[in-house]
Amino acid sequence: MEEQVVKRSEGEDLKFRGQKIASTSREMTNLSISSFLMGKRQALWELIQIYRTEEGQYVVAARDSAGGQQAFVCSGPAEVVAALKGSGGEMCWLARDALLDAGGELQEELSREG
């Protein structure tokens, strides 16, 4: 697996060994929506990427239209879905597309969530 570096607006960049398993952008889906990530209100999401680390964890990275970048380490599929839902409990279409793009257990967790 390759070394990955995910930029973060606040804090140090996140470095890990892993593989990108999903990437979706507002340009790809033609959506203009706002949402929450880990309880923080975002401007319009422009890019969501999901990585699988060598250790079996997930990294969720998001960039918003204001240039803000966030990245979160998640221990499993349920935590990834929770991160993409944020404290508002709803998930935007861009986040759903990222989970569908990832497939496997992340897509299954999305199905269970409804």
The first five atom37 places (N, CA, C, CB, O) and aatype in JSON, in Angstrom:
{
  "aatype": [12, 6, 6, 5, 19, 19, 11, 1, 15, 6, 7, 6, 3, 10, 11, 13, 1, 7, 5, 11, 9, 0, 15, 16, 15, 1, 6, 12, 16, 2, 10, 15, 9, 15, 15, 13, 10, 12, 7, 11, 1, 5, 0, 10, 17, 6, 10, 9, 5, 9, 18, 1, 16, 6, 6, 7, 5, 18, 19, 19, 0, 0, 1, 3, 15, 0, 7, 7, 5, 5, 0, 13, 19, 4, 15, 7, 14, 0, 6, 19, 19, 0, 0, 10, 11, 7, 15, 7, 7, 6, 12, 4, 17, 10, 0, 1, 3, 0, 10, 10, 3, 0, 7, 7, 6, 10, 5, 6, 6, 10, 15, 1, 6, 7],
  "atom_mask": [
    [1, 1, 1, 1, 1],
    [1, 1, 1, 1, 1],
    [1, 1, 1, 1, 1],
    [1, 1, 1, 1, 1],
    [1, 1, 1, 1, 1],
    [1, 1, 1, 1, 1],
    [1, 1, 1, 1, 1],
    [1, 1, 1, 1, 1],
    [1, 1, 1, 1, 1],
    [1, 1, 1, 1, 1],
    [1, 1, 1, 0, 1],
    [1, 1, 1, 1, 1],
    [1, 1, 1, 1, 1],
    [1, 1, 1, 1, 1],
    [1, 1, 1, 1, 1],
    [1, 1, 1, 1, 1],
    [1, 1, 1, 1, 1],
    [1, 1, 1, 0, 1],
    [1, 1, 1, 1, 1],
    [1, 1, 1, 1, 1],
    [1, 1, 1, 1, 1],
    [1, 1, 1, 1, 1],
    [1, 1, 1, 1, 1],
    [1, 1, 1, 1, 1],
    [1, 1, 1, 1, 1],
    [1, 1, 1, 1, 1],
    [1, 1, 1, 1, 1],
    [1, 1, 1, 1, 1],
    [1, 1, 1, 1, 1],
    [1, 1, 1, 1, 1],
    [1, 1, 1, 1, 1],
    [1, 1, 1, 1, 1],
    [1, 1, 1, 1, 1],
    [1, 1, 1, 1, 1],
    [1, 1, 1, 1, 1],
    [1, 1, 1, 1, 1],
    [1, 1, 1, 1, 1],
    [1, 1, 1, 1, 1],
    [1, 1, 1, 0, 1],
    [1, 1, 1, 1, 1],
    [1, 1, 1, 1, 1],
    [1, 1, 1, 1, 1],
    [1, 1, 1, 1, 1],
    [1, 1, 1, 1, 1],
    [1, 1, 1, 1, 1],
    [1, 1, 1, 1, 1],
    [1, 1, 1, 1, 1],
    [1, 1, 1, 1, 1],
    [1, 1, 1, 1, 1],
    [1, 1, 1, 1, 1],
    [1, 1, 1, 1, 1],
    [1, 1, 1, 1, 1],
    [1, 1, 1, 1, 1],
    [1, 1, 1, 1, 1],
    [1, 1, 1, 1, 1],
    [1, 1, 1, 0, 1],
    [1, 1, 1, 1, 1],
    [1, 1, 1, 1, 1],
    [1, 1, 1, 1, 1],
    [1, 1, 1, 1, 1],
    [1, 1, 1, 1, 1],
    [1, 1, 1, 1, 1],
    [1, 1, 1, 1, 1],
    [1, 1, 1, 1, 1],
    [1, 1, 1, 1, 1],
    [1, 1, 1, 1, 1],
    [1, 1, 1, 0, 1],
    [1, 1, 1, 0, 1],
    [1, 1, 1, 1, 1],
    [1, 1, 1, 1, 1],
    [1, 1, 1, 1, 1],
    [1, 1, 1, 1, 1],
    [1, 1, 1, 1, 1],
    [1, 1, 1, 1, 1],
    [1, 1, 1, 1, 1],
    [1, 1, 1, 0, 1],
    [1, 1, 1, 1, 1],
    [1, 1, 1, 1, 1],
    [1, 1, 1, 1, 1],
    [1, 1, 1, 1, 1],
    [1, 1, 1, 1, 1],
    [1, 1, 1, 1, 1],
    [1, 1, 1, 1, 1],
    [1, 1, 1, 1, 1],
    [1, 1, 1, 1, 1],
    [1, 1, 1, 0, 1],
    [1, 1, 1, 1, 1],
    [1, 1, 1, 0, 1],
    [1, 1, 1, 0, 1],
    [1, 1, 1, 1, 1],
    [1, 1, 1, 1, 1],
    [1, 1, 1, 1, 1],
    [1, 1, 1, 1, 1],
    [1, 1, 1, 1, 1],
    [1, 1, 1, 1, 1],
    [1, 1, 1, 1, 1],
    [1, 1, 1, 1, 1],
    [1, 1, 1, 1, 1],
    [1, 1, 1, 1, 1],
    [1, 1, 1, 1, 1],
    [1, 1, 1, 1, 1],
    [1, 1, 1, 1, 1],
    [1, 1, 1, 0, 1],
    [1, 1, 1, 0, 1],
    [1, 1, 1, 1, 1],
    [1, 1, 1, 1, 1],
    [1, 1, 1, 1, 1],
    [1, 1, 1, 1, 1],
    [1, 1, 1, 1, 1],
    [1, 1, 1, 1, 1],
    [1, 1, 1, 1, 1],
    [1, 1, 1, 1, 1],
    [1, 1, 1, 1, 1],
    [1, 1, 1, 0, 1]
  ],
  "atom_positions": [
    [[0.84, -1.18, 0.0], [0.0, 0.0, 0.0], [0.89, 1.25, 0.0], [-0.96, 0.0, 1.22], [1.98, 1.26, 0.56]],
    [[0.38, 2.28, -0.64], [1.13, 3.52, -0.77], [1.01, 4.4, 0.46], [0.67, 4.27, -2.0], [0.04, 4.3, 1.21]],
    [[2.01, 5.26, 0.66], [1.88, 6.27, 1.7], [0.95, 7.36, 1.19], [3.28, 6.86, 2.1], [1.11, 7.85, 0.07]],
    [[0.0, 7.73, 2.01], [-0.99, 8.76, 1.67], [-0.77, 9.95, 2.59], [-2.45, 8.21, 1.79], [-0.4, 9.79, 3.75]],
    [[-1.0, 11.14, 2.07], [-0.96, 12.36, 2.87], [-2.25, 13.11, 2.59], [0.31, 13.24, 2.54], [-2.53, 13.49, 1.45]],
    [[-3.04, 13.32, 3.65], [-4.3, 14.04, 3.53], [-4.15, 15.37, 4.25], [-5.5, 13.2, 4.11], [-3.82, 15.41, 5.44]],
    [[-4.38, 16.44, 3.54], [-4.25, 17.79, 4.09], [-5.41, 18.09, 5.03], [-4.19, 18.85, 2.95], [-6.54, 17.65, 4.8]],
    [[-5.12, 18.84, 6.08], [-6.15, 19.31, 7.01], [-5.93, 20.8, 7.25], [-6.12, 18.52, 8.35], [-4.8, 21.24, 7.45]],
    [[-7.02, 21.56, 7.23], [-6.94, 23.0, 7.48], [-6.49, 23.28, 8.91], [-8.28, 23.67, 7.21], [-5.71, 24.2, 9.16]],
    [[-6.99, 22.49, 9.83], [-6.64, 22.66, 11.24], [-5.84, 21.45, 11.68], [-7.91, 22.85, 12.13], [-6.31, 20.31, 11.56]],
    [[-4.66, 21.67, 12.19], [-3.82, 20.57, 12.64], [-2.89, 20.1, 11.54], [0.0, 0.0, 0.0], [-2.9, 20.6, 10.42]],
    [[-2.1, 19.12, 11.91], [-1.11, 18.58, 10.98], [-1.77, 17.71, 9.92], [-0.05, 17.78, 11.73], [-2.85, 17.16, 10.13]],
    [[-1.11, 17.6, 8.78], [-1.58, 16.69, 7.74], [-1.59, 15.27, 8.3], [-0.69, 16.78, 6.47], [-0.79, 14.93, 9.17]],
    [[-2.49, 14.46, 7.79], [-2.63, 13.08, 8.24], [-1.86, 12.19, 7.27], [-4.13, 12.66, 8.32], [-2.14, 12.17, 6.07]],
    [[-0.89, 11.44, 7.8], [-0.07, 10.55, 6.97], [-0.33, 9.11, 7.4], [1.44, 10.9, 7.09], [-0.38, 8.8, 8.59]],
    [[-0.48, 8.23, 6.4], [-0.75, 6.82, 6.68], [-0.46, 6.02, 5.43], [-2.21, 6.61, 7.15], [-0.34, 6.57, 4.33]],
    [[-0.36, 4.72, 5.6], [-0.22, 3.81, 4.46], [-1.59, 3.22, 4.19], [0.86, 2.69, 4.74], [-2.23, 2.67, 5.09]],
    [[-2.05, 3.33, 2.95], [-3.36, 2.82, 2.61], [-3.7, 3.02, 1.15], [0.0, 0.0, 0.0], [-2.85, 3.39, 0.34]],
    [[-4.95, 2.77, 0.85], [-5.43, 2.83, -0.54], [-6.73, 3.62, -0.59], [-5.64, 1.4, -1.12], [-7.61, 3.44, 0.26]],
    [[-6.85, 4.49, -1.57], [-8.1, 5.23, -1.78], [-9.12, 4.26, -2.35], [-7.89, 6.46, -2.73], [-8.88, 3.61, -3.36]],
    [[-10.28, 4.17, -1.67], [-11.32, 3.24, -2.14], [-12.54, 3.97, -2.68], [-11.73, 2.31, -1.02], [-13.42, 3.35, -3.28]],
    [[-12.61, 5.3, -2.46], [-13.73, 6.07, -2.99], [-13.34, 7.53, -3.13], [-14.97, 5.93, -2.09], [-12.58, 8.07, -2.32]],
    [[-13.86, 8.14, -4.16], [-13.65, 9.57, -4.37], [-14.83, 10.1, -5.17], [-12.29, 9.85, -5.1], [-15.13, 9.6, -6.25]],
    [[-15.48, 11.1, -4.63], [-16.58, 11.71, -5.35], [-16.53, 13.21, -5.13], [-17.95, 11.13, -4.89], [-16.14, 13.69, -4.07]],
    [[-16.92, 13.95, -6.15], [-16.86, 15.4, -6.06], [-18.17, 16.01, -6.53], [-15.68, 15.95, -6.88], [-18.96, 15.38, -7.22]],
    [[-18.37, 17.25, -6.14], [-19.58, 17.97, -6.54], [-19.64, 18.06, -8.06], [-19.64, 19.38, -5.9], [-20.71, 17.99, -8.65]],
    [[-18.48, 18.22, -8.69], [-18.45, 18.28, -10.15], [-18.94, 16.97, -10.77], [-17.03, 18.61, -10.65], [-19.6, 16.96, -11.81]],
    [[-18.61, 15.84, -10.11], [-19.0, 14.54, -10.64], [-20.5, 14.31, -10.48], [-18.23, 13.43, -9.93], [-21.13, 13.7, -11.34]],
    [[-21.08, 14.81, -9.38], [-22.48, 14.55, -9.11], [-23.37, 15.73, -9.45], [-22.67, 14.17, -7.67], [-24.6, 15.61, -9.46]],
    [[-22.76, 16.88, -9.74], [-23.49, 18.1, -10.09], [-24.47, 18.51, -8.99], [-24.24, 17.9, -11.4], [-25.59, 18.94, -9.27]],
    [[-24.04, 18.38, -7.73], [-24.88, 18.76, -6.6], [-24.34, 20.02, -5.94], [-24.97, 17.62, -5.58], [-23.12, 20.21, -5.86]],
    [[-25.22, 20.86, -5.48], [-24.84, 22.04, -4.71], [-25.6, 22.0, -3.39], [-25.13, 23.36, -5.5], [-26.68, 22.57, -3.27]],
    [[-25.02, 21.32, -2.4], [-25.69, 21.15, -1.13], [-24.72, 21.45, 0.0], [-26.26, 19.72, -0.99], [-23.51, 21.39, -0.19]],
    [[-25.25, 21.76, 1.16], [-24.4, 21.91, 2.34], [-24.74, 20.79, 3.3], [-24.59, 23.3, 3.01], [-25.82, 20.21, 3.25]],
    [[-23.8, 20.49, 4.18], [-24.0, 19.39, 5.1], [-23.11, 19.56, 6.32], [-23.73, 18.05, 4.41], [-22.54, 20.62, 6.54]],
    [[-22.99, 18.49, 7.1], [-22.18, 18.48, 8.3], [-21.19, 17.33, 8.21], [-23.06, 18.37, 9.58], [-21.5, 16.3, 7.62]],
    [[-20.01, 17.5, 8.78], [-19.05, 16.42, 8.92], [-18.57, 16.46, 10.36], [-17.86, 16.54, 7.89], [-18.01, 17.46, 10.8]],
    [[-18.79, 15.38, 11.08], [-18.41, 15.29, 12.49], [-18.94, 16.49, 13.27], [-16.88, 15.19, 12.63], [-18.25, 17.02, 14.14]],
    [[-20.16, 16.91, 12.96], [-20.82, 17.96, 13.7], [-20.42, 19.38, 13.33], [0.0, 0.0, 0.0], [-20.94, 20.33, 13.92]],
    [[-19.53, 19.55, 12.37], [-19.12, 20.89, 11.96], [-19.81, 21.26, 10.66], [-17.58, 20.98, 11.8], [-19.73, 20.53, 9.68]],
    [[-20.48, 22.39, 10.67], [-21.16, 22.84, 9.46], [-20.12, 23.16, 8.39], [-22.06, 24.08, 9.75], [-19.12, 23.82, 8.66]],
    [[-20.38, 22.71, 7.21], [-19.47, 22.92, 6.1], [-20.07, 23.91, 5.11], [-19.16, 21.6, 5.4], [-21.29, 24.08, 5.05]],
    [[-19.22, 24.54, 4.36], [-19.7, 25.21, 3.16], [-20.09, 24.07, 2.23], [-18.59, 26.19, 2.52], [-20.24, 22.94, 2.69]],
    [[-20.27, 24.3, 0.97], [-20.63, 23.23, 0.06], [-19.48, 22.24, -0.06], [-21.01, 23.8, -1.34], [-18.33, 22.62, -0.31]],
    [[-19.79, 20.97, 0.13], [-18.75, 19.96, -0.05], [-18.4, 19.88, -1.52], [-19.2, 18.58, 0.49], [-19.28, 19.84, -2.38]],
    [[-17.12, 19.86, -1.8], [-16.67, 19.72, -3.17], [-16.04, 18.36, -3.42], [-15.69, 20.81, -3.51], [-16.04, 17.87, -4.55]],
    [[-15.5, 17.75, -2.38], [-14.79, 16.49, -2.57], [-14.87, 15.66, -1.28], [-13.32, 16.74, -2.97], [-14.63, 16.17, -0.19]],
    [[-15.2, 14.39, -1.44], [-15.14, 13.43, -0.33], [-14.34, 12.24, -0.82], [-16.57, 13.0, 0.16], [-14.61, 11.68, -1.88]],
    [[-13.35, 11.84, -0.02], [-12.54, 10.67, -0.34], [-12.53, 9.75, 0.87], [-11.09, 11.07, -0.75], [-12.52, 10.2, 2.02]],
    [[-12.53, 8.45, 0.6], [-12.45, 7.46, 1.67], [-11.27, 6.54, 1.36], [-13.79, 6.64, 1.8], [-11.11, 6.07, 0.24]],
    [[-10.45, 6.31, 2.38], [-9.28, 5.45, 2.26], [-9.42, 4.28, 3.22], [-7.98, 6.23, 2.54], [-10.09, 4.38, 4.25]],
    [[-8.78, 3.17, 2.87], [-8.66, 2.01, 3.77], [-7.19, 1.92, 4.13], [-9.19, 0.65, 3.08], [-6.33, 1.84, 3.25]],
    [[-6.88, 1.95, 5.44], [-5.49, 1.94, 5.87], [-4.95, 0.52, 5.94], [-5.35, 2.63, 7.23], [-5.7, -0.46, 5.93]],
    [[-3.64, 0.43, 6.01], [-2.98, -0.86, 6.15], [-3.45, -1.6, 7.4], [-1.47, -0.67, 6.19], [-3.5, -2.83, 7.43]],
    [[-3.79, -0.82, 8.44], [-4.23, -1.41, 9.7], [-5.71, -1.8, 9.7], [-3.96, -0.45, 10.83], [-6.21, -2.33, 10.69]],
    [[-6.41, -1.53, 8.6], [-7.82, -1.9, 8.51], [-8.78, -0.81, 8.95], [0.0, 0.0, 0.0], [-9.99, -1.05, 9.02]],
    [[-8.27, 0.38, 9.25], [-9.14, 1.5, 9.59], [-9.53, 2.24, 8.32], [-8.43, 2.47, 10.59], [-9.06, 1.91, 7.23]],
    [[-10.4, 3.23, 8.47], [-10.8, 4.07, 7.35], [-10.4, 5.51, 7.64], [-12.34, 3.97, 7.09], [-10.37, 5.94, 8.8]],
    [[-10.11, 6.25, 6.59], [-9.89, 7.69, 6.7], [-10.91, 8.36, 5.79], [-8.41, 8.09, 6.31], [-11.01, 8.03, 4.61]],
    [[-11.68, 9.29, 6.35], [-12.64, 10.08, 5.59], [-12.05, 11.47, 5.45], [-14.07, 10.11, 6.29], [-11.76, 12.13, 6.44]],
    [[-11.87, 11.91, 4.21], [-11.32, 13.25, 3.94], [-12.36, 14.04, 3.15], [-9.97, 13.15, 3.16], [-13.0, 13.52, 2.24]],
    [[-12.51, 15.31, 3.51], [-13.49, 16.15, 2.83], [-12.92, 17.54, 2.61], [-14.82, 16.23, 3.63], [-12.21, 18.08, 3.46]],
    [[-13.24, 18.12, 1.45], [-12.85, 19.5, 1.14], [-14.11, 20.28, 0.82], [-11.83, 19.56, -0.04], [-14.96, 19.8, 0.06]],
    [[-14.24, 21.47, 1.39], [-15.43, 22.28, 1.13], [-15.12, 23.41, 0.16], [-15.99, 22.84, 2.43], [-13.96, 23.65, -0.19]],
    [[-16.15, 24.1, -0.27], [-16.02, 25.14, -1.28], [-15.25, 26.35, -0.78], [-17.39, 25.56, -1.76], [-14.79, 27.16, -1.59]],
    [[-15.11, 26.49, 0.53], [-14.33, 27.59, 1.09], [-12.85, 27.23, 1.21], [-14.89, 27.98, 2.46], [-12.04, 28.04, 1.67]],
    [[-12.5, 26.03, 0.79], [-11.1, 25.59, 0.84], [-10.73, 24.85, 2.11], [0.0, 0.0, 0.0], [-9.59, 24.42, 2.27]],
    [[-11.68, 24.69, 3.02], [-11.41, 23.95, 4.25], [-11.27, 22.46, 3.98], [0.0, 0.0, 0.0], [-12.0, 21.89, 3.17]],
    [[-10.31, 21.83, 4.66], [-10.09, 20.4, 4.49], [-10.06, 19.73, 5.84], [-8.77, 20.13, 3.72], [-9.43, 20.22, 6.78]],
    [[-10.77, 18.6, 5.95], [-10.82, 17.84, 7.19], [-10.54, 16.38, 6.88], [-12.2, 18.0, 7.88], [-10.79, 15.9, 5.77]],
    [[-10.02, 15.68, 7.87], [-9.8, 14.25, 7.74], [-10.01, 13.6, 9.1], [-8.38, 13.94, 7.19], [-9.57, 14.12, 10.12]],
    [[-10.68, 12.45, 9.09], [-10.99, 11.73, 10.31], [-10.64, 10.26, 10.15], [-12.46, 11.91, 10.68], [-10.89, 9.67, 9.1]],
    [[-10.07, 9.68, 11.19], [-9.77, 8.25, 11.2], [-10.95, 7.55, 11.86], [-8.42, 7.94, 11.97], [-11.39, 7.93, 12.95]],
    [[-11.47, 6.52, 11.19], [-12.64, 5.77, 11.67], [-12.26, 4.31, 11.83], [-13.85, 5.93, 10.69], [-11.55, 3.75, 10.99]],
    [[-12.73, 3.69, 12.91], [-12.35, 2.3, 13.19], [-13.11, 1.28, 12.36], [-12.55, 2.01, 14.64], [-12.64, 0.16, 12.19]],
    [[-14.29, 1.64, 11.85], [-15.08, 0.68, 11.08], [-16.17, 1.36, 10.29], [0.0, 0.0, 0.0], [-16.32, 2.58, 10.34]],
    [[-16.94, 0.57, 9.54], [-17.98, 1.11, 8.67], [-19.02, 1.98, 9.39], [-18.68, -0.01, 7.99], [-19.41, 3.02, 8.86]],
    [[-19.46, 1.57, 10.57], [-20.47, 2.35, 11.29], [-19.93, 3.74, 11.64], [-20.92, 1.62, 12.56], [-20.66, 4.72, 11.59]],
    [[-18.66, 3.81, 12.0], [-18.05, 5.09, 12.34], [-17.9, 5.98, 11.1], [-16.68, 4.86, 13.0], [-18.03, 7.2, 11.2]],
    [[-17.62, 5.38, 9.95], [-17.55, 6.15, 8.7], [-18.91, 6.78, 8.4], [-17.09, 5.25, 7.52], [-18.99, 7.96, 8.09]],
    [[-19.96, 5.98, 8.5], [-21.31, 6.49, 8.24], [-21.65, 7.59, 9.23], [-22.36, 5.35, 8.32], [-22.21, 8.62, 8.85]],
    [[-21.32, 7.39, 10.51], [-21.58, 8.41, 11.53], [-20.82, 9.7, 11.22], [-21.21, 7.88, 12.92], [-21.36, 10.79, 11.4]],
    [[-19.58, 9.58, 10.78], [-18.78, 10.77, 10.45], [-19.41, 11.54, 9.3], [-17.34, 10.37, 10.09], [-19.43, 12.77, 9.31]],
    [[-19.93, 10.82, 8.31], [-20.53, 11.48, 7.16], [-21.91, 12.05, 7.48], [-20.64, 10.51, 6.01], [-22.36, 12.98, 6.81]],
    [[-22.57, 11.49, 8.49], [-23.86, 12.04, 8.91], [-23.67, 13.26, 9.8], [-24.68, 10.98, 9.65], [-24.44, 14.21, 9.72]],
    [[-22.65, 13.24, 10.64], [-22.43, 14.34, 11.57], [-23.5, 14.4, 12.63], [0.0, 0.0, 0.0], [-24.32, 13.49, 12.75]],
    [[-23.5, 15.46, 13.4], [-24.43, 15.58, 14.52], [-25.87, 15.82, 14.07], [-24.0, 16.69, 15.44], [-26.81, 15.6, 14.84]],
    [[-26.04, 16.28, 12.83], [-27.39, 16.51, 12.32], [-28.13, 15.24, 11.99], [0.0, 0.0, 0.0], [-29.35, 15.26, 11.83]],
    [[-27.41, 14.12, 11.87], [-28.04, 12.84, 11.62], [-28.49, 12.6, 10.19], [0.0, 0.0, 0.0], [-29.14, 11.59, 9.9]],
    [[-28.17, 13.53, 9.3], [-28.54, 13.35, 7.89], [-27.3, 13.34, 7.03], [-29.5, 14.46, 7.43], [-26.28, 13.96, 7.35]],
    [[-27.4, 12.63, 5.92], [-26.27, 12.51, 5.02], [-26.62, 13.13, 3.67], [-25.87, 11.05, 4.85], [-27.7, 12.89, 3.13]],
    [[-25.7, 13.92, 3.14], [-25.93, 14.53, 1.83], [-25.69, 13.49, 0.73], [-25.01, 15.77, 1.63], [-25.11, 12.43, 0.97]],
    [[-26.13, 13.82, -0.46], [-25.99, 12.9, -1.6], [-24.53, 12.66, -1.96], [-26.72, 13.45, -2.8], [-24.18, 11.57, -2.41]],
    [[-23.7, 13.64, -1.77], [-22.28, 13.48, -2.09], [-21.66, 12.41, -1.18], [-21.53, 14.82, -1.94], [-20.86, 11.59, -1.63]],
    [[-22.02, 12.43, 0.09], [-21.53, 11.42, 1.03], [-22.06, 10.04, 0.68], [-21.92, 11.79, 2.47], [-21.32, 9.06, 0.72]],
    [[-23.34, 9.96, 0.32], [-23.92, 8.67, -0.11], [-23.18, 8.13, -1.33], [-25.42, 8.84, -0.43], [-22.89, 6.94, -1.41]],
    [[-22.89, 9.0, -2.28], [-22.18, 8.58, -3.47], [-20.8, 8.02, -3.13], [-22.04, 9.74, -4.45], [-20.35, 7.04, -3.72]],
    [[-20.13, 8.65, -2.16], [-18.81, 8.17, -1.75], [-18.92, 6.77, -1.15], [-18.17, 9.14, -0.73], [-18.09, 5.9, -1.45]],
    [[-19.93, 6.53, -0.31], [-20.12, 5.2, 0.28], [-20.46, 4.16, -0.77], [-21.21, 5.24, 1.34], [-19.97, 3.03, -0.72]],
    [[-21.29, 4.54, -1.72], [-21.63, 3.61, -2.81], [-20.41, 3.31, -3.66], [-22.75, 4.19, -3.68], [-20.22, 2.18, -4.1]],
    [[-19.59, 4.33, -3.9], [-18.36, 4.16, -4.67], [-17.39, 3.22, -3.95], [-17.69, 5.52, -4.92], [-16.69, 2.44, -4.6]],
    [[-17.36, 3.29, -2.62], [-16.46, 2.44, -1.83], [-16.88, 0.97, -1.9], [-16.43, 2.9, -0.38], [-16.04, 0.07, -1.87]],
    [[-18.19, 0.74, -1.98], [-18.7, -0.63, -2.07], [-18.45, -1.42, -0.79], [0.0, 0.0, 0.0], [-18.19, -0.85, 0.26]],
    [[-18.54, -2.73, -0.9], [-18.24, -3.64, 0.2], [-18.99, -3.33, 1.48], [0.0, 0.0, 0.0], [-20.18, -3.03, 1.46]],
    [[-18.25, -3.4, 2.59], [-18.89, -3.24, 3.9], [-19.39, -1.83, 4.15], [-17.92, -3.64, 4.98], [-20.29, -1.64, 4.96]],
    [[-18.82, -0.83, 3.48], [-19.33, 0.53, 3.65], [-20.69, 0.68, 2.98], [-18.33, 1.55, 3.08], [-21.59, 1.32, 3.53]],
    [[-20.83, 0.1, 1.82], [-22.13, 0.13, 1.13], [-23.17, -0.66, 1.92], [-22.0, -0.44, -0.3], [-24.32, -0.25, 2.01]],
    [[-22.77, -1.78, 2.48], [-23.68, -2.58, 3.31], [-24.14, -1.8, 4.53], [-23.02, -3.88, 3.75], [-25.31, -1.86, 4.9]],
    [[-23.22, -1.06, 5.17], [-23.58, -0.26, 6.35], [-24.56, 0.84, 5.97], [-22.32, 0.36, 7.0], [-25.48, 1.14, 6.72]],
    [[-24.36, 1.45, 4.8], [-25.29, 2.46, 4.32], [-26.67, 1.86, 4.12], [-24.79, 3.08, 3.01], [-27.67, 2.49, 4.47]],
    [[-26.74, 0.66, 3.57], [-28.02, -0.03, 3.37], [-28.73, -0.3, 4.68], [-27.79, -1.34, 2.63], [-29.95, -0.15, 4.78]],
    [[-27.97, -0.69, 5.7], [-28.55, -0.96, 7.02], [-29.11, 0.33, 7.64], [-27.49, -1.59, 7.97], [-30.12, 0.3, 8.35]],
    [[-28.44, 1.43, 7.37], [-28.86, 2.73, 7.93], [-30.16, 3.22, 7.29], [-27.76, 3.77, 7.74], [-30.91, 3.98, 7.9]],
    [[-30.42, 2.76, 6.07], [-31.64, 3.16, 5.38], [-31.49, 4.35, 4.6], [0.0, 0.0, 0.0], [-32.45, 4.8, 3.96]]
  ]
}
